[in-house]
Amino acid sequence: MNLFFTRRTAQCGTSVASHSCTPAALLGFFFTAFILTTSFHSSAQDSSNLKNYAAANVDTPHFIFYTHKALSSDNILTEKQIHHRVKIIVAGNIIAYGTIMYGLNKTWYAGYPRTGFHTFNDNKEWLQVDKVGHMFSAYSESVAGIEMWRYTGIAGKKRFLYGGLSGAVYQTIIETLDGFSSQWGWSWGDFSANILGSGIVTAQQLGWNDQRVKLKFSFHKKDYGDAQLNQRANELFGSSFAERSLKDYNAQTYWASANIKSFFSQTKLPRWLSVAVGYGAEGMFGANENIGKDKLGNVNFDRRDIKRYRQWYLAPDVDFTRIKTNKKGIKYLFIFLSAFKFPTPSLELSNGSFKINGITF
């Protein structure tokens, strides 16, 4: 189950039951108590040599978030301050984590029977758009986790590991709950996508101390131009803009956006200019095929005449976090915008042919 922008149907692929949640409600709630407690113990050890410690914690100016000042020799946290800040993070995460688990159980799992742990192979569903969504979710959670741990003052590598793995850890806990629910099951495909998403964050921070390639999301609400299709979309994906943005795979695109200047420092191109590769799909009105069934198993929707196909995009993009500003409010706005692909013209490869789009969301 992907907690950000994707959904999962029941194992039959025809149910409209789904797991979905807004991203804002989940950012920052990622870690297990074990890892949090371990980090508390180790953080004090990092302050034994404060000057070297401070120097090691100065981030590049292009780090994803700017919510806290980088440490310097003039802004050194004492061991007591580190302990205090780690306690805040530990307590906040444990409370938030427990609250979310309680809410998930009440909202999603309580209505379905518990079973023994079992797996569910959904790797062929939704032309793998949901798997890319899992990558994006784990990536975004890990990005927020690293920034959250920056506040504690622990050394860079530890912060990158603790925060970077947080997305995979959090998503894996949810995947485990799926494994004990009759309506879903543990998905090795989802698990692998979660690991990959967090790994992309961690590897870049350890290698570059920067996110040169950001995973992003874009969406547009579709009118399918057919009363039957619109009704099916409303049943599967919801009718409101918010529901559609979370559930309609036909209208979602996921992007890998690479900042040009971070790879080619001598270029005279703007610091904020990036190039993005996008992936989406079209024609999907069921998990595996365009067939719907009622509760008795009778077919009530059959549109196998509609072709299901993948879409690949190439487009310019804007990395808002590379735009310099001293205004804190603008910085926070740029942080929010950095998770989304900026609408631009694009080159699309789909259905075996290329086309140019005037604007792509």
C-alpha positions in Angstrom: 0.0 0.0 0.0 1.3 3.4 -1.0 0.4 6.1 1.5 1.0 9.1 -0.8 -0.4 9.1 -4.3 -1.3 5.5 -5.2 -4.0 3.0 -4.4 -4.5 -0.7 -4.3 -7.6 -2.6 -5.3 -8.6 -5.9 -3.7 -7.0 -9.1 -5.0 -9.6 -9.6 -7.6 -8.7 -6.3 -9.2 -12.3 -5.2 -9.5 -13.2 -3.9 -6.0 -13.3 -0.1 -5.6 -11.9 -0.4 -2.0 -8.7 1.5 -1.7 -6.0 2.7 0.6 -5.1 6.3 0.1 -4.1 9.3 2.2 -2.9 12.9 1.6 0.8 13.4 1.7 0.8 16.3 4.1 -0.7 14.2 6.9 2.2 11.8 6.7 5.4 13.8 6.2 7.6 13.4 9.2 6.0 10.3 10.7 8.3 7.6 9.4 10.6 5.9 11.9 10.3 2.9 14.2 11.0 3.3 17.9 14.0 1.0 17.6 15.9 3.1 15.1 14.9 6.3 16.9 16.2 5.0 20.2 19.5 3.8 18.6 20.0 7.2 17.1 19.5 8.9 20.5 22.3 6.8 21.9 24.7 7.5 19.1 24.1 11.2 18.7 26.0 12.2 21.8 29.1 10.4 20.6 29.1 12.7 17.5 29.7 15.8 19.7 33.0 14.7 21.2 35.0 16.8 18.8 32.7 19.8 18.3 34.7 21.7 15.7 35.2 18.7 13.4 31.6 17.7 14.1 30.3 21.1 13.1 32.3 21.2 9.9 31.1 17.7 9.0 27.5 18.9 9.3 27.6 21.8 6.9 25.4 20.9 4.0 25.8 22.0 0.4 23.7 25.1 -0.4 21.5 23.0 -2.7 20.2 20.6 -0.1 16.5 19.8 -0.6 15.1 21.6 2.4 16.2 24.8 4.1 14.2 24.7 7.3 17.2 24.8 9.6 20.5 26.6 9.5 23.6 24.6 8.7 26.0 24.2 11.5 29.3 26.1 11.5 32.1 26.7 13.9 30.1 29.7 15.2 26.9 27.7 15.6 27.8 24.6 17.5 25.3 22.5 19.4 26.4 21.3 22.8 26.0 17.7 23.9 23.1 18.7 26.1 21.4 20.5 23.2 21.8 17.4 21.0 20.3 15.1 23.6 17.4 17.5 24.0 16.7 17.8 20.3 16.9 14.0 19.8 14.5 13.5 22.6 12.0 15.8 20.9 12.3 14.0 17.6 12.1 10.6 19.3 9.0 11.5 21.3 7.3 13.2 18.4 7.9 10.3 16.1 6.8 7.6 18.5 3.6 9.5 19.4 2.9 10.3 15.7 3.7 6.8 14.6 1.4 5.2 17.2 -1.4 7.6 16.3 -1.1 6.8 12.6 -1.0 3.1 13.2 -4.2 3.4 15.3 -5.8 5.5 12.6 -4.8 3.1 9.8 -6.2 0.1 11.8 -9.5 1.9 12.4 -9.9 3.3 8.9 -8.5 0.6 6.7 -8.0 -2.7 8.4 -10.8 -3.1 11.0 -13.4 -3.7 8.4 -11.7 -6.8 7.0 -10.9 -10.1 8.6 -7.4 -10.8 9.8 -5.5 -13.7 8.3 -2.2 -15.5 8.5 0.6 -13.6 6.9 0.4 -14.0 3.1 1.8 -12.4 -0.1 0.0 -11.0 -3.1 1.6 -10.6 -6.5 0.3 -7.3 -7.9 3.3 -6.6 -10.1 1.3 -6.6 -13.3 -1.4 -4.2 -12.1 -1.9 -0.7 -13.4 1.1 -1.0 -15.8 3.4 -0.5 -12.8 2.4 3.1 -12.3 1.6 2.2 -8.7 5.1 0.8 -8.2 6.6 4.1 -9.4 4.2 5.8 -6.9 5.7 3.7 -4.1 9.2 4.9 -5.1 8.0 8.5 -5.0 6.4 8.1 -1.6 9.4 6.4 0.0 11.6 9.0 -1.6 9.6 11.9 -0.3 9.3 10.5 3.2 13.1 9.9 3.3 13.8 13.4 2.1 11.6 14.8 5.0 13.2 12.3 7.4 16.7 13.6 6.6 15.7 17.2 7.2 13.9 16.2 10.4 17.1 14.6 11.7 19.1 17.7 10.7 17.4 19.5 13.5 19.0 17.2 16.1 22.5 18.1 15.0 23.7 14.5 14.5 26.5 14.0 12.1 25.8 14.0 8.3 26.3 10.4 7.5 24.2 9.2 10.4 21.5 11.7 9.5 21.5 10.5 5.9 21.2 6.9 6.9 18.5 7.4 9.6 16.4 9.8 7.6 17.2 8.2 4.3 15.9 4.8 5.3 12.9 6.2 7.1 10.6 6.0 4.0 11.4 2.4 3.4 10.9 1.5 7.0 7.6 3.3 7.3 6.2 1.9 4.1 7.4 -1.6 5.0 5.5 -1.5 8.3 2.3 -0.7 6.3 3.2 -3.5 3.9 3.4 -5.9 6.8 -0.1 -4.9 8.0 -1.3 -5.6 4.5 0.2 -9.1 4.8 -2.1 -9.9 7.7 -5.3 -8.5 6.0 -7.6 -10.6 4.0 -8.3 -7.7 1.6 -4.6 -7.2 0.7 -1.3 -9.0 1.1 2.4 -8.4 1.3 3.7 -7.3 -2.1 7.3 -7.9 -2.9 7.0 -5.4 -5.8 5.8 -2.7 -3.4 8.6 -3.5 -0.9 11.2 -3.4 -3.6 9.9 0.0 -4.9 10.0 1.3 -1.3 13.6 0.3 -0.9 14.6 1.8 -4.2 12.9 5.1 -3.4 14.7 5.5 -0.1 17.9 4.2 -1.7 17.8 7.0 -4.3 17.7 9.6 -1.5 20.4 7.9 0.7 22.8 7.2 -2.2 22.7 10.8 -3.4 23.2 12.3 0.0 26.2 10.0 0.8 27.7 10.4 -2.6 27.0 14.1 -3.3 25.6 15.6 -0.1 22.8 16.8 -2.4 19.8 15.6 -4.4 20.8 16.2 -7.9 18.0 14.1 -9.2 14.6 14.6 -7.5 11.5 12.4 -7.9 8.4 14.4 -8.6 4.7 14.1 -9.2 2.2 15.7 -11.5 -1.5 15.3 -12.0 -4.4 16.5 -14.1 -8.1 15.6 -13.6 -9.4 13.8 -16.7 -12.7 14.0 -18.4 -12.9 10.7 -20.3 -15.4 12.0 -22.8 -17.8 9.0 -22.3 -20.6 8.7 -19.8 -19.8 5.1 -19.1 -16.1 5.7 -18.6 -16.7 8.7 -16.4 -19.0 6.7 -14.2 -16.4 3.9 -14.0 -13.7 6.4 -13.1 -15.9 7.9 -10.4 -16.4 4.4 -8.9 -12.8 3.5 -9.1 -11.0 6.8 -8.4 -13.6 9.1 -6.8 -15.3 12.1 -8.2 -13.5 15.0 -6.4 -10.2 16.5 -7.5 -8.5 15.4 -4.3 -9.7 11.8 -4.7 -8.7 11.7 -8.4 -5.2 13.1 -7.6 -4.7 10.2 -5.2 -6.2 7.4 -7.1 -6.5 7.9 -10.9 -3.4 6.3 -12.4 -4.4 7.5 -15.9 -3.9 11.1 -14.8 -0.7 10.7 -12.7 2.8 11.2 -14.0 6.0 10.5 -12.1 9.2 12.2 -12.9 13.0 12.0 -12.4 14.1 15.6 -12.6 17.9 16.1 -12.9 19.4 19.5 -12.2 21.7 20.5 -15.0 24.1 22.8 -13.2 24.7 20.3 -10.4 26.2 17.9 -12.9 27.9 20.6 -15.1 29.0 23.3 -12.8 30.6 25.4 -15.5 27.5 25.8 -17.6 26.0 29.3 -17.8 22.5 27.8 -17.7 20.3 29.0 -14.8 20.8 27.2 -11.5 17.1 26.2 -11.4 16.9 24.6 -14.8 16.4 20.8 -14.8 15.5 18.2 -17.4 12.9 15.6 -16.4 12.0 12.1 -17.6 8.4 11.2 -16.9 6.4 7.9 -16.8 2.6 7.4 -16.9 0.0 5.2 -18.5 -3.4 5.5 -20.1 -6.6 3.5 -20.7 -6.7 1.7 -17.4 -10.2 1.0 -15.9 -9.2 -2.0 -13.8 -6.1 -3.3 -12.2 -5.2 -5.9 -14.8 -7.9 -5.5 -17.5 -10.8 -3.2 -18.2 -13.5 -5.4 -16.7 -15.6 -4.7 -13.6 -17.7 -7.0 -11.5 -20.4 -6.6 -8.9 -20.4 -8.2 -5.5 -21.9 -11.4 -6.9 -19.2 -11.7 -9.5 -21.3 -10.7 -12.5 -19.6 -8.5 -15.1 -21.1 -5.0 -15.1 -18.3 -3.2 -17.0 -16.4 -4.6 -20.0 -14.3 -2.2 -22.1 -11.5 -4.5 -23.3 -11.7 -2.5 -26.5 -9.8 0.3 -24.9 -6.1 0.0 -25.3 -3.9 0.2 -22.1 -0.5 1.7 -22.9 2.5 3.4 -21.3 3.6 7.0 -21.8 7.2 8.3 -21.6 8.0 12.0 -21.4 11.0 14.3 -21.8 10.6 17.9 -20.6 12.4 20.9 -19.0 11.7 21.5 -15.3 12.2 24.0 -12.6 14.0 23.2 -9.3 12.6 25.8 -7.0 15.0 25.0 -4.2 17.9 26.3 -6.4 16.3 29.8 -6.6 18.0 32.0 -4.1 15.8 33.9 -1.6 16.3 35.2 1.9 12.5 35.2 2.7 11.6 32.3 4.9 8.0 32.1 3.6 9.2 31.9 0.0 11.7 29.1 1.0 8.9 27.1 2.5 6.8 27.6 -0.6 9.7 26.4 -2.8 10.1 23.3 -0.5 6.5 22.4 -1.2 6.7 23.1 -4.9 9.9 20.9 -5.2 7.8 17.7 -4.9 5.8 18.6 -8.1 6.8 18.7 -11.7 6.4 22.2 -13.2 4.0 22.3 -16.2 6.0 22.6 -19.4 5.9 21.5 -23.0 7.1 17.9 -23.5 8.1 15.2 -26.0 6.0 12.1 -25.5 6.7 8.5 -26.6 3.5 6.4 -26.5 1.6 3.9 -28.6 4.8 3.5 -30.7 5.0 7.1 -31.9 6.4 10.5 -30.8 4.4 13.6 -30.3 4.9 17.1 -28.9 2.7 18.4 -26.2 2.1 22.1 -25.8 1.8 21.7 -22.0 2.2 18.6 -19.8 1.1 18.4 -16.1 
